[in-house]
Amino acid sequence: MAKKETLEMVKEIVRIKQVVTKGEIAREKIASPQDAVAIATKYIGDEDREVFLVMVLNTKNQVNAVHRCHVGSINASIVHPREVMKAAILNNGASIIVAHNHPSYNPEPSREDIAVTERLKEVGSLLGIELLDSLIVTDNPNKYISLKEKGYL
């Protein structure tokens, strides 16, 4: 079989495509956890279930994308590093900040929150996409936990 015929036989089974829509965040620069908390609180602070958010940043810490990665239950959100990093890769991310809400409005981290953060840090290190922070937010932008500030990152 000729090379040209072989190439023509290759069919796309799954297509990965980035769809860009205009949003309310216009390349905001994140210089502190409070900057990221403001964005996360706006998107997921008052949700009645846990929602895991990925903020994809460029090399200047400007927001390239905000991605709702997973919606869970009232006290859990199953997060897989593959889904988190997919958002970062498709949006040309140099780094990410992840956030999730606690519908109980108590931002104290669980063991699972800490374990997911450690796993994302490891995977990001392998891919060259740094995890800058992992945030737990509530409906109040002044009531949050930064796992970086707490020493878990």
N, CA, C and O atoms as a GROMACS GRO file, in nm:
protein
  612
    1MET      N    1   0.083  -0.117   0.000
    1MET     CA    2   0.000   0.000   0.000
    1MET      C    3   0.089   0.124   0.000
    1MET      O    4   0.184   0.132   0.077
    2ALA      N    5   0.058   0.218  -0.084
    2ALA     CA    6   0.136   0.340  -0.094
    2ALA      C    7   0.114   0.428   0.030
    2ALA      O    8   0.011   0.420   0.096
    3LYS      N    9   0.215   0.510   0.058
    3LYS     CA   10   0.209   0.596   0.176
    3LYS      C   11   0.089   0.690   0.170
    3LYS      O   12   0.021   0.710   0.271
    4LYS      N   13   0.062   0.746   0.054
    4LYS     CA   14  -0.049   0.839   0.039
    4LYS      C   15  -0.181   0.769   0.070
    4LYS      O   16  -0.267   0.827   0.136
    5GLU      N   17  -0.198   0.647   0.023
    5GLU     CA   18  -0.321   0.573   0.048
    5GLU      C   19  -0.337   0.544   0.198
    5GLU      O   20  -0.449   0.549   0.250
    6THR      N   21  -0.228   0.516   0.266
    6THR     CA   22  -0.233   0.489   0.409
    6THR      C   23  -0.277   0.612   0.485
    6THR      O   24  -0.360   0.603   0.575
    7LEU      N   25  -0.223   0.728   0.450
    7LEU     CA   26  -0.261   0.852   0.518
    7LEU      C   27  -0.407   0.887   0.495
    7LEU      O   28  -0.473   0.940   0.584
    8GLU      N   29  -0.458   0.858   0.377
    8GLU     CA   30  -0.597   0.888   0.348
    8GLU      C   31  -0.691   0.799   0.429
    8GLU      O   32  -0.807   0.835   0.453
    9MET      N   33  -0.642   0.683   0.471
    9MET     CA   34  -0.724   0.590   0.548
    9MET      C   35  -0.734   0.630   0.696
    9MET      O   36  -0.822   0.582   0.768
   10VAL      N   37  -0.646   0.716   0.741
   10VAL     CA   38  -0.648   0.758   0.881
   10VAL      C   39  -0.768   0.848   0.904
   10VAL      O   40  -0.786   0.948   0.834
   11LYS      N   41  -0.848   0.813   1.001
   11LYS     CA   42  -0.968   0.891   1.033
   11LYS      C   43  -0.957   0.944   1.175
   11LYS      O   44  -0.906   0.877   1.264
   12GLU      N   45  -1.006   1.064   1.193
   12GLU     CA   46  -1.011   1.121   1.328
   12GLU      C   47  -1.125   1.055   1.403
   12GLU      O   48  -1.238   1.050   1.356
   13ILE      N   49  -1.094   1.004   1.520
   13ILE     CA   50  -1.198   0.944   1.604
   13ILE      C   51  -1.245   1.047   1.707
   13ILE      O   52  -1.364   1.063   1.731
   14VAL      N   53  -1.150   1.115   1.767
   14VAL     CA   54  -1.182   1.219   1.864
   14VAL      C   55  -1.108   1.344   1.824
   14VAL      O   56  -0.989   1.341   1.794
   15ARG      N   57  -1.178   1.454   1.822
   15ARG     CA   58  -1.115   1.581   1.789
   15ARG      C   59  -1.113   1.668   1.914
   15ARG      O   60  -1.215   1.686   1.980
   16ILE      N   61  -0.997   1.719   1.943
   16ILE     CA   62  -0.982   1.810   2.056
   16ILE      C   63  -0.975   1.950   1.998
   16ILE      O   64  -0.889   1.982   1.916
   17LYS      N   65  -1.067   2.032   2.044
   17LYS     CA   66  -1.076   2.165   1.988
   17LYS      C   67  -1.101   2.266   2.099
   17LYS      O   68  -1.184   2.242   2.187
   18GLN      N   69  -1.031   2.375   2.096
   18GLN     CA   70  -1.051   2.481   2.192
   18GLN      C   71  -1.155   2.577   2.138
   18GLN      O   72  -1.143   2.626   2.025
   19VAL      N   73  -1.256   2.605   2.217
   19VAL     CA   74  -1.359   2.700   2.180
   19VAL      C   75  -1.344   2.819   2.272
   19VAL      O   76  -1.352   2.806   2.394
   20VAL      N   77  -1.324   2.936   2.214
   20VAL     CA   78  -1.302   3.057   2.292
   20VAL      C   79  -1.429   3.140   2.288
   20VAL      O   80  -1.482   3.170   2.181
   21THR      N   81  -1.477   3.178   2.406
   21THR     CA   82  -1.592   3.267   2.414
   21THR      C   83  -1.552   3.388   2.498
   21THR      O   84  -1.466   3.379   2.585
   22LYS      N   85  -1.614   3.498   2.472
   22LYS     CA   86  -1.587   3.620   2.548
   22LYS      C   87  -1.651   3.606   2.685
   22LYS      O   88  -1.765   3.562   2.697
   23GLY      N   89  -1.577   3.642   2.786
   23GLY     CA   90  -1.628   3.634   2.922
   23GLY      C   91  -1.610   3.766   2.993
   23GLY      O   92  -1.570   3.866   2.934
   24GLU      N   93  -1.640   3.763   3.123
   24GLU     CA   94  -1.628   3.884   3.202
   24GLU      C   95  -1.485   3.911   3.245
   24GLU      O   96  -1.454   4.021   3.290
   25ILE      N   97  -1.397   3.812   3.234
   25ILE     CA   98  -1.259   3.829   3.278
   25ILE      C   99  -1.174   3.858   3.155
   25ILE      O  100  -1.160   3.775   3.066
   26ALA      N  101  -1.117   3.976   3.152
   26ALA     CA  102  -1.037   4.018   3.038
   26ALA      C  103  -0.890   4.019   3.078
   26ALA      O  104  -0.835   4.124   3.112
   27ARG      N  105  -0.828   3.906   3.073
   27ARG     CA  106  -0.685   3.894   3.100
   27ARG      C  107  -0.642   3.958   3.232
   27ARG      O  108  -0.537   4.022   3.240
   28GLU      N  109  -0.724   3.939   3.335
   28GLU     CA  110  -0.686   3.991   3.465
   28GLU      C  111  -0.557   3.927   3.511
   28GLU      O  112  -0.535   3.808   3.488
   29LYS      N  113  -0.473   4.005   3.575
   29LYS     CA  114  -0.347   3.952   3.628
   29LYS      C  115  -0.370   3.910   3.773
   29LYS      O  116  -0.433   3.982   3.851
   30ILE      N  117  -0.320   3.794   3.807
   30ILE     CA  118  -0.332   3.745   3.944
   30ILE      C  119  -0.198   3.766   4.012
   30ILE      O  120  -0.098   3.705   3.975
   31ALA      N  121  -0.198   3.853   4.111
   31ALA     CA  122  -0.075   3.887   4.183
   31ALA      C  123  -0.077   3.836   4.327
   31ALA      O  124   0.025   3.841   4.396
   32SER      N  125  -0.194   3.787   4.373
   32SER     CA  126  -0.206   3.742   4.511
   32SER      C  127  -0.319   3.640   4.520
   32SER      O  128  -0.402   3.631   4.429
   33PRO      N  129  -0.322   3.564   4.629
   33PRO     CA  130  -0.436   3.473   4.647
   33PRO      C  131  -0.570   3.546   4.646
   33PRO      O  132  -0.670   3.492   4.599
   34GLN      N  133  -0.572   3.667   4.698
   34GLN     CA  134  -0.697   3.744   4.702
   34GLN      C  135  -0.751   3.773   4.562
   34GLN      O  136  -0.872   3.775   4.541
   35ASP      N  137  -0.661   3.796   4.467
   35ASP     CA  138  -0.704   3.818   4.328
   35ASP      C  139  -0.774   3.693   4.273
   35ASP      O  140  -0.878   3.703   4.208
   36ALA      N  141  -0.715   3.577   4.299
   36ALA     CA  142  -0.774   3.451   4.252
   36ALA      C  143  -0.904   3.420   4.326
   36ALA      O  144  -0.999   3.369   4.267
   37VAL      N  145  -0.907   3.450   4.455
   37VAL     CA  146  -1.028   3.426   4.535
   37VAL      C  147  -1.143   3.509   4.480
   37VAL      O  148  -1.256   3.460   4.473
   38ALA      N  149  -1.117   3.632   4.442
   38ALA     CA  150  -1.223   3.718   4.387
   38ALA      C  151  -1.285   3.654   4.263
   38ALA      O  152  -1.407   3.657   4.246
   39ILE      N  153  -1.202   3.597   4.178
   39ILE     CA  154  -1.253   3.531   4.056
   39ILE      C  155  -1.329   3.405   4.093
   39ILE      O  156  -1.441   3.384   4.045
   40ALA      N  157  -1.271   3.321   4.178
   40ALA     CA  158  -1.335   3.195   4.216
   40ALA      C  159  -1.468   3.219   4.287
   40ALA      O  160  -1.567   3.151   4.260
   41THR      N  161  -1.470   3.316   4.377
   41THR     CA  162  -1.594   3.346   4.451
   41THR      C  163  -1.704   3.391   4.356
   41THR      O  164  -1.820   3.356   4.372
   42LYS      N  165  -1.665   3.468   4.258
   42LYS     CA  166  -1.762   3.517   4.159
   42LYS      C  167  -1.827   3.401   4.083
   42LYS      O  168  -1.947   3.404   4.056
   43TYR      N  169  -1.747   3.300   4.050
   43TYR     CA  170  -1.798   3.188   3.970
   43TYR      C  171  -1.861   3.077   4.052
   43TYR      O  172  -1.962   3.020   4.009
   44ILE      N  173  -1.806   3.045   4.169
   44ILE     CA  174  -1.853   2.926   4.240
   44ILE      C  175  -1.882   2.947   4.388
   44ILE      O  176  -1.919   2.851   4.457
   45GLY      N  177  -1.866   3.065   4.439
   45GLY     CA  178  -1.879   3.089   4.582
   45GLY      C  179  -2.013   3.051   4.642
   45GLY      O  180  -2.018   3.003   4.755
   46ASP      N  181  -2.120   3.071   4.569
   46ASP     CA  182  -2.252   3.044   4.625
   46ASP      C  183  -2.318   2.918   4.571
   46ASP      O  184  -2.440   2.901   4.584
   47GLU      N  185  -2.241   2.830   4.511
   47GLU     CA  186  -2.295   2.704   4.459
   47GLU      C  187  -2.342   2.616   4.575
   47GLU      O  188  -2.286   2.621   4.684
   48ASP      N  189  -2.445   2.536   4.550
   48ASP     CA  190  -2.497   2.448   4.655
   48ASP      C  191  -2.431   2.310   4.654
   48ASP      O  192  -2.462   2.226   4.739
   49ARG      N  193  -2.341   2.286   4.559
   49ARG     CA  194  -2.261   2.164   4.553
   49ARG      C  195  -2.117   2.203   4.530
   49ARG      O  196  -2.088   2.314   4.486
   50GLU      N  197  -2.025   2.111   4.561
   50GLU     CA  198  -1.884   2.143   4.537
   50GLU      C  199  -1.857   2.151   4.388
   50GLU      O  200  -1.895   2.063   4.311
   51VAL      N  201  -1.792   2.259   4.349
   51VAL     CA  202  -1.754   2.281   4.210
   51VAL      C  203  -1.604   2.306   4.207
   51VAL      O  204  -1.552   2.387   4.284
   52PHE      N  205  -1.534   2.236   4.118
   52PHE     CA  206  -1.388   2.250   4.106
   52PHE      C  207  -1.358   2.337   3.984
   52PHE      O  208  -1.400   2.306   3.873
   53LEU      N  209  -1.285   2.445   4.008
   53LEU     CA  210  -1.256   2.546   3.906
   53LEU      C  211  -1.106   2.548   3.877
   53LEU      O  212  -1.025   2.536   3.969
   54VAL      N  213  -1.070   2.563   3.751
   54VAL     CA  214  -0.931   2.574   3.711
   54VAL      C  215  -0.912   2.711   3.643
   54VAL      O  216  -0.980   2.743   3.546
   55MET      N  217  -0.819   2.789   3.697
   55MET     CA  218  -0.783   2.916   3.635
   55MET      C  219  -0.650   2.894   3.564
   55MET      O  220  -0.549   2.863   3.628
   56VAL      N  221  -0.651   2.908   3.434
   56VAL     CA  222  -0.533   2.886   3.352
   56VAL      C  223  -0.464   3.020   3.329
   56VAL      O  224  -0.526   3.116   3.282
   57LEU      N  225  -0.335   3.025   3.362
   57LEU     CA  226  -0.260   3.150   3.352
   57LEU      C  227  -0.151   3.143   3.248
   57LEU      O  228  -0.094   3.036   3.223
   58ASN      N  229  -0.121   3.257   3.186
   58ASN     CA  230  -0.009   3.263   3.092
   58ASN      C  231   0.120   3.292   3.168
   58ASN      O  232   0.121   3.290   3.291
   59THR      N  233   0.228   3.319   3.098
   59THR     CA  234   0.357   3.340   3.162
   59THR      C  235   0.363   3.469   3.245
   59THR      O  236   0.454   3.486   3.327
   60LYS      N  237   0.267   3.559   3.224
   60LYS     CA  238   0.263   3.684   3.301
   60LYS      C  239   0.156   3.680   3.410
   60LYS      O  240   0.116   3.784   3.463
   61ASN      N  241   0.110   3.559   3.443
   61ASN     CA  242   0.005   3.537   3.544
   61ASN      C  243  -0.127   3.606   3.510
   61ASN      O  244  -0.204   3.644   3.598
   62GLN      N  245  -0.152   3.622   3.380
   62GLN     CA  246  -0.280   3.673   3.334
   62GLN      C  247  -0.370   3.554   3.305
   62GLN      O  248  -0.323   3.449   3.261
   63VAL      N  249  -0.498   3.569   3.330
   63VAL     CA  250  -0.594   3.461   3.312
   63VAL      C  251  -0.619   3.436   3.163
   63VAL      O  252  -0.668   3.523   3.092
   64ASN      N  253  -0.584   3.316   3.119
   64ASN     CA  254  -0.616   3.273   2.982
   64ASN      C  255  -0.756   3.212   2.976
   64ASN      O  256  -0.828   3.231   2.878
   65ALA      N  257  -0.794   3.140   3.082
   65ALA     CA  258  -0.922   3.070   3.083
   65ALA      C  259  -0.964   3.039   3.225
   65ALA      O  260  -0.881   3.024   3.315
   66VAL      N  261  -1.094   3.030   3.244
   66VAL     CA  262  -1.153   2.982   3.369
   66VAL      C  263  -1.241   2.864   3.330
   66VAL      O  264  -1.334   2.879   3.250
   67HIS      N  265  -1.211   2.747   3.387
   67HIS     CA  266  -1.279   2.624   3.346
   67HIS      C  267  -1.344   2.557   3.465
   67HIS      O  268  -1.278   2.527   3.564
   68ARG      N  269  -1.474   2.532   3.456
   68ARG     CA  270  -1.544   2.452   3.557
   68ARG      C  271  -1.513   2.307   3.526
   68ARG      O  272  -1.570   2.248   3.434
   69CYS      N  273  -1.424   2.251   3.603
   69CYS     CA  274  -1.373   2.118   3.574
   69CYS      C  275  -1.467   2.007   3.620
   69CYS      O  276  -1.484   1.907   3.550
   70HIS      N  277  -1.529   2.025   3.737
   70HIS     CA  278  -1.614   1.918   3.788
   70HIS      C  279  -1.717   1.974   3.885
   70HIS      O  280  -1.688   2.065   3.962
   71VAL      N  281  -1.836   1.918   3.879
   71VAL     CA  282  -1.940   1.950   3.975
   71VAL      C  283  -1.966   1.823   4.054
   71VAL      O  284  -1.992   1.717   3.997
   72GLY      N  285  -1.958   1.834   4.186
   72GLY     CA  286  -1.973   1.717   4.272
   72GLY      C  287  -2.102   1.719   4.350
   72GLY      O  288  -2.206   1.765   4.303
   73SER      N  289  -2.093   1.667   4.473
   73SER     CA  290  -2.209   1.662   4.561
   73SER      C  291  -2.197   1.770   4.667
   73SER      O  292  -2.114   1.860   4.654
   74ILE      N  293  -2.278   1.763   4.770
   74ILE     CA  294  -2.274   1.867   4.872
   74ILE      C  295  -2.148   1.863   4.957
   74ILE      O  296  -2.116   1.960   5.026
   75ASN      N  297  -2.074   1.750   4.954
   75ASN     CA  298  -1.953   1.744   5.035
   75ASN      C  299  -1.835   1.677   4.967
   75ASN      O  300  -1.738   1.639   5.033
   76ALA      N  301  -1.841   1.661   4.836
   76ALA     CA  302  -1.729   1.598   4.766
   76ALA      C  303  -1.730   1.635   4.618
   76ALA      O  304  -1.834   1.660   4.559
   77SER      N  305  -1.611   1.637   4.561
   77SER     CA  306  -1.595   1.658   4.417
   77SER      C  307  -1.479   1.570   4.372
   77SER      O  308  -1.366   1.590   4.416
   78ILE      N  309  -1.506   1.475   4.287
   78ILE     CA  310  -1.402   1.385   4.237
   78ILE      C  311  -1.328   1.459   4.126
   78ILE      O  312  -1.386   1.498   4.026
   79VAL      N  313  -1.198   1.476   4.147
   79VAL     CA  314  -1.119   1.551   4.051
   79VAL      C  315  -1.005   1.462   4.002
   79VAL      O  316  -0.932   1.404   4.082
   80HIS      N  317  -0.991   1.453   3.871
   80HIS     CA  318  -0.881   1.376   3.814
   80HIS      C  319  -0.781   1.472   3.750
   80HIS      O  320  -0.821   1.562   3.676
   81PRO      N  321  -0.652   1.454   3.778
   81PRO     CA  322  -0.551   1.544   3.722
   81PRO      C  323  -0.558   1.557   3.570
   81PRO      O  324  -0.526   1.662   3.515
   82ARG      N  325  -0.599   1.451   3.503
   82ARG     CA  326  -0.608   1.454   3.356
   82ARG      C  327  -0.702   1.565   3.310
   82ARG      O  328  -0.672   1.638   3.216
   83GLU      N  329  -0.817   1.579   3.377
   83GLU     CA  330  -0.914   1.680   3.338
   83GLU      C  331  -0.865   1.821   3.370
   83GLU      O  332  -0.890   1.915   3.294
   84VAL      N  333  -0.797   1.836   3.482
   84VAL     CA  334  -0.742   1.966   3.520
   84VAL      C  335  -0.637   2.010   3.420
   84VAL      O  336  -0.638   2.124   3.372
   85MET      N  337  -0.544   1.920   3.388
   85MET     CA  338  -0.434   1.954   3.298
   85MET      C  339  -0.479   1.968   3.153
   85MET      O  340  -0.416   2.039   3.075
   86LYS      N  341  -0.587   1.901   3.117
   86LYS     CA  342  -0.642   1.917   2.982
   86LYS      C  343  -0.679   2.063   2.959
   86LYS      O  344  -0.649   2.120   2.854
   87ALA      N  345  -0.745   2.123   3.058
   87ALA     CA  346  -0.782   2.265   3.046
   87ALA      C  347  -0.659   2.351   3.030
   87ALA      O  348  -0.657   2.444   2.949
   88ALA      N  349  -0.555   2.321   3.107
   88ALA     CA  350  -0.431   2.401   3.100
   88ALA      C  351  -0.362   2.385   2.965
   88ALA      O  352  -0.314   2.483   2.908
   89ILE      N  353  -0.356   2.266   2.916
   89ILE     CA  354  -0.289   2.241   2.788
   89ILE      C  355  -0.365   2.305   2.673
   89ILE      O  356  -0.306   2.371   2.588
   90LEU      N  357  -0.497   2.286   2.669
   90LEU     CA  358  -0.577   2.341   2.559
   90LEU      C  359  -0.578   2.494   2.558
   90LEU      O  360  -0.602   2.555   2.455
   91ASN      N  361  -0.553   2.554   2.675
   91ASN     CA  362  -0.555   2.700   2.684
   91ASN      C  363  -0.417   2.760   2.699
   91ASN      O  364  -0.402   2.872   2.748
   92ASN      N  365  -0.314   2.685   2.657
   92ASN     CA  366  -0.176   2.733   2.656
   92ASN      C  367  -0.132   2.786   2.791
   92ASN      O  368  -0.072   2.894   2.800
   93GLY      N  369  -0.161   2.711   2.895
   93GLY     CA  370  -0.128   2.754   3.030
   93GLY      C  371   0.016   2.731   3.069
   93GLY      O  372   0.072   2.625   3.043
   94ALA      N  373   0.075   2.830   3.131
   94ALA     CA  374   0.208   2.816   3.189
   94ALA      C  375   0.196   2.769   3.333
   94ALA      O  376   0.284   2.701   3.386
   95SER      N  377   0.084   2.807   3.395
   95SER     CA  378   0.058   2.769   3.533
   95SER      C  379  -0.093   2.770   3.556
   95SER      O  380  -0.170   2.819   3.473
   96ILE      N  381  -0.133   2.713   3.671
   96ILE     CA  382  -0.275   2.710   3.705
   96ILE      C  383  -0.294   2.744   3.852
   96ILE      O  384  -0.204   2.728   3.934
   97ILE      N  385  -0.412   2.789   3.883
   97ILE     CA  386  -0.460   2.802   4.019
   97ILE      C  387  -0.593   2.728   4.021
   97ILE      O  388  -0.680   2.754   3.937
   98VAL      N  389  -0.610   2.637   4.114
   98VAL     CA  390  -0.735   2.564   4.125
   98VAL      C  391  -0.811   2.614   4.247
   98VAL      O  392  -0.752   2.662   4.343
   99ALA      N  393  -0.941   2.600   4.241
   99ALA     CA  394  -1.025   2.642   4.353
   99ALA      C  395  -1.149   2.554   4.355
   99ALA      O  396  -1.196   2.507   4.252
  100HIS      N  397  -1.198   2.532   4.474
  100HIS     CA  398  -1.329   2.471   4.487
  100HIS      C  399  -1.399   2.533   4.607
  100HIS      O  400  -1.337   2.590   4.696
  101ASN      N  401  -1.530   2.520   4.606
  101ASN     CA  402  -1.609   2.578   4.713
  101ASN      C  403  -1.648   2.472   4.814
  101ASN      O  404  -1.652   2.353   4.783
  102HIS      N  405  -1.676   2.515   4.934
  102HIS     CA  406  -1.736   2.430   5.036
  102HIS      C  407  -1.876   2.484   5.063
  102HIS      O  408  -1.890   2.591   5.124
  103PRO      N  409  -1.980   2.412   5.019
  103PRO     CA  410  -2.117   2.460   5.040
  103PRO      C  411  -2.153   2.478   5.188
  103PRO      O  412  -2.249   2.548   5.220
  104SER      N  413  -2.076   2.417   5.276
  104SER     CA  414  -2.100   2.434   5.421
  104SER      C  415  -2.054   2.572   5.468
  104SER      O  416  -2.082   2.611   5.581
  105TYR      N  417  -1.984   2.646   5.381
  105TYR     CA  418  -1.926   2.776   5.411
  105TYR      C  419  -1.814   2.769   5.516
  105TYR      O  420  -1.777   2.870   5.575
  106ASN      N  421  -1.762   2.648   5.537
  106ASN     CA  422  -1.646   2.629   5.625
  106ASN      C  423  -1.528   2.594   5.533
  106ASN      O  424  -1.524   2.484   5.478
  107PRO      N  425  -1.434   2.685   5.517
  107PRO     CA  426  -1.327   2.661   5.419
  107PRO      C  427  -1.212   2.572   5.468
  107PRO      O  428  -1.114   2.555   5.396
  108GLU      N  429  -1.222   2.516   5.586
  108GLU     CA  430  -1.113   2.431   5.635
  108GLU      C  431  -1.090   2.312   5.540
  108GLU      O  432  -1.187   2.246   5.501
  109PRO      N  433  -0.963   2.283   5.504
  109PRO     CA  434  -0.936   2.175   5.408
  109PRO      C  435  -0.953   2.037   5.471
  109PRO      O  436  -0.921   2.016   5.588
  110SER      N  437  -1.002   1.945   5.391
  110SER     CA  438  -1.011   1.805   5.433
  110SER      C  439  -0.882   1.734   5.391
  110SER      O  440  -0.800   1.790   5.318
  111ARG      N  441  -0.866   1.612   5.437
  111ARG     CA  442  -0.750   1.532   5.393
  111ARG      C  443  -0.753   1.513   5.242
  111ARG      O  444  -0.648   1.514   5.177
  112GLU      N  445  -0.872   1.496   5.186
  112GLU     CA  446  -0.886   1.477   5.041
  112GLU      C  447  -0.845   1.603   4.966
  112GLU      O  448  -0.782   1.595   4.860
  113ASP      N  449  -0.879   1.720   5.020
  113ASP     CA  450  -0.840   1.846   4.957
  113ASP      C  451  -0.688   1.856   4.949
  113ASP      O  452  -0.633   1.895   4.846
  114ILE      N  453  -0.622   1.820   5.056
  114ILE     CA  454  -0.475   1.826   5.061
  114ILE      C  455  -0.414   1.723   4.967
  114ILE      O  456  -0.317   1.752   4.898
  115ALA      N  457  -0.471   1.602   4.964
  115ALA     CA  458  -0.419   1.495   4.877
  115ALA      C  459  -0.434   1.532   4.729
  115ALA      O  460  -0.342   1.508   4.651
  116VAL      N  461  -0.547   1.589   4.692
  116VAL     CA  462  -0.568   1.630   4.552
  116VAL      C  463  -0.468   1.739   4.514
  116VAL      O  464  -0.412   1.737   4.404
  117THR      N  465  -0.446   1.832   4.605
  117THR     CA  466  -0.350   1.940   4.580
  117THR      C  467  -0.210   1.884   4.558
  117THR      O  468  -0.140   1.926   4.466
  118GLU      N  469  -0.168   1.791   4.642
  118GLU     CA  470  -0.035   1.730   4.626
  118GLU      C  471  -0.024   1.656   4.494
  118GLU      O  472   0.079   1.662   4.426
  119ARG      N  473  -0.130   1.585   4.456
  119ARG     CA  474  -0.129   1.510   4.330
  119ARG      C  475  -0.121   1.605   4.210
  119ARG      O  476  -0.047   1.579   4.116
  120LEU      N  477  -0.197   1.714   4.213
  120LEU     CA  478  -0.193   1.810   4.103
  120LEU      C  479  -0.057   1.877   4.094
  120LEU      O  480  -0.009   1.907   3.984
  121LYS      N  481   0.006   1.901   4.207
  121LYS     CA  482   0.140   1.959   4.206
  121LYS      C  483   0.239   1.864   4.138
  121LYS      O  484   0.321   1.907   4.057
  122GLU      N  485   0.231   1.735   4.171
  122GLU     CA  486   0.319   1.634   4.110
  122GLU      C  487   0.298   1.626   3.959
  122GLU      O  488   0.394   1.629   3.882
  123VAL      N  489   0.174   1.616   3.918
  123VAL     CA  490   0.143   1.604   3.775
  123VAL      C  491   0.183   1.730   3.701
  123VAL      O  492   0.240   1.723   3.592
  124GLY      N  493   0.155   1.845   3.759
  124GLY     CA  494   0.194   1.971   3.697
  124GLY      C  495   0.344   1.982   3.680
  124GLY      O  496   0.393   2.034   3.579
  125SER      N  497   0.417   1.934   3.779
  125SER     CA  498   0.563   1.935   3.772
  125SER      C  499   0.613   1.851   3.654
  125SER      O  500   0.706   1.890   3.583
  126LEU      N  501   0.551   1.736   3.634
  126LEU     CA  502   0.589   1.649   3.522
  126LEU      C  503   0.560   1.714   3.387
  126LEU      O  504   0.635   1.697   3.291
  127LEU      N  505   0.449   1.788   3.380
  127LEU     CA  506   0.408   1.848   3.253
  127LEU      C  507   0.466   1.987   3.230
  127LEU      O  508   0.455   2.041   3.120
  128GLY      N  509   0.527   2.045   3.332
  128GLY     CA  510   0.579   2.181   3.318
  128GLY      C  511   0.471   2.286   3.333
  128GLY      O  512   0.484   2.397   3.280
  129ILE      N  513   0.364   2.252   3.406
  129ILE     CA  514   0.255   2.346   3.432
  129ILE      C  515   0.245   2.358   3.584
  129ILE      O  516   0.192   2.269   3.651
  130GLU      N  517   0.297   2.468   3.637
  130GLU     CA  518   0.307   2.483   3.782
  130GLU      C  519   0.171   2.511   3.846
  130GLU      O  520   0.092   2.592   3.797
  131LEU      N  521   0.145   2.440   3.956
  131LEU     CA  522   0.028   2.468   4.038
  131LEU      C  523   0.067   2.579   4.135
  131LEU      O  524   0.145   2.555   4.227
  132LEU      N  525   0.014   2.699   4.116
  132LEU     CA  526   0.052   2.813   4.198
  132LEU      C  527  -0.021   2.815   4.332
  132LEU      O  528   0.036   2.856   4.433
  133ASP      N  529  -0.146   2.771   4.333
  133ASP     CA  530  -0.221   2.769   4.458
  133ASP      C  531  -0.343   2.680   4.441
  133ASP      O  532  -0.388   2.652   4.330
  134SER      N  533  -0.395   2.637   4.554
  134SER     CA  534  -0.520   2.562   4.561
  134SER      C  535  -0.604   2.632   4.667
  134SER      O  536  -0.563   2.643   4.782
  135LEU      N  537  -0.720   2.679   4.626
  135LEU     CA  538  -0.804   2.762   4.713
  135LEU      C  539  -0.934   2.691   4.749
  135LEU      O  540  -0.989   2.615   4.670
  136ILE      N  541  -0.980   2.717   4.870
  136ILE     CA  542  -1.113   2.673   4.911
  136ILE      C  543  -1.189   2.801   4.942
  136ILE      O  544  -1.149   2.880   5.028
  137VAL      N  545  -1.300   2.822   4.870
  137VAL     CA  546  -1.374   2.947   4.882
  137VAL      C  547  -1.514   2.923   4.937
  137VAL      O  548  -1.564   2.810   4.940
  138THR      N  549  -1.574   3.032   4.981
  138THR     CA  550  -1.713   3.031   5.026
  138THR      C  551  -1.784   3.145   4.953
  138THR      O  552  -1.732   3.200   4.856
  139ASP      N  553  -1.902   3.178   4.999
  139ASP     CA  554  -1.974   3.290   4.937
  139ASP      C  555  -1.919   3.425   4.978
  139ASP      O  556  -1.956   3.528   4.922
  140ASN      N  557  -1.830   3.426   5.077
  140ASN     CA  558  -1.769   3.548   5.128
  140ASN      C  559  -1.624   3.554   5.082
  140ASN      O  560  -1.545   3.469   5.123
  141PRO      N  561  -1.585   3.652   4.998
  141PRO     CA  562  -1.447   3.656   4.948
  141PRO      C  563  -1.342   3.676   5.056
  141PRO      O  564  -1.222   3.659   5.030
  142ASN      N  565  -1.384   3.712   5.177
  142ASN     CA  566  -1.289   3.727   5.288
  142ASN      C  567  -1.276   3.600   5.371
  142ASN      O  568  -1.196   3.594   5.464
  143LYS      N  569  -1.356   3.498   5.338
  143LYS     CA  570  -1.354   3.372   5.411
  143LYS      C  571  -1.311   3.260   5.316
  143LYS      O  572  -1.394   3.199   5.248
  144TYR      N  573  -1.181   3.236   5.311
  144TYR     CA  574  -1.124   3.137   5.220
  144TYR      C  575  -0.999   3.077   5.284
  144TYR      O  576  -0.950   3.125   5.385
  145ILE      N  577  -0.949   2.972   5.221
  145ILE     CA  578  -0.822   2.911   5.262
  145ILE      C  579  -0.736   2.898   5.137
  145ILE      O  580  -0.782   2.848   5.034
  146SER      N  581  -0.612   2.943   5.147
  146SER     CA  582  -0.512   2.923   5.043
  146SER      C  583  -0.420   2.812   5.094
  146SER      O  584  -0.353   2.830   5.196
  147LEU      N  585  -0.416   2.698   5.024
  147LEU     CA  586  -0.331   2.590   5.069
  147LEU      C  587  -0.183   2.627   5.056
  147LEU      O  588  -0.098   2.570   5.125
  148LYS      N  589  -0.151   2.721   4.969
  148LYS     CA  590  -0.014   2.769   4.960
  148LYS      C  591   0.022   2.849   5.086
  148LYS      O  592   0.127   2.828   5.146
  149GLU      N  593  -0.067   2.939   5.124
  149GLU     CA  594  -0.042   3.018   5.245
  149GLU      C  595  -0.035   2.930   5.370
  149GLU      O  596   0.037   2.961   5.465
  150LYS      N  597  -0.109   2.819   5.369
  150LYS     CA  598  -0.108   2.727   5.484
  150LYS      C  599   0.012   2.632   5.481
  150LYS      O  600   0.030   2.553   5.574
  151GLY      N  601   0.094   2.639   5.376
  151GLY     CA  602   0.215   2.557   5.370
  151GLY      C  603   0.201   2.420   5.306
  151GLY      O  604   0.293   2.339   5.314
  152TYR      N  605   0.088   2.392   5.244
  152TYR     CA  606   0.068   2.263   5.178
  152TYR      C  607   0.125   2.257   5.038
  152TYR      O  608   0.136   2.150   4.979
  153LEU      N  609   0.163   2.372   4.984
  153LEU     CA  610   0.222   2.379   4.849
  153LEU      C  611   0.362   2.434   4.858
  153LEU      O  612   0.430   2.448   4.756
   0.00000   0.00000   0.00000
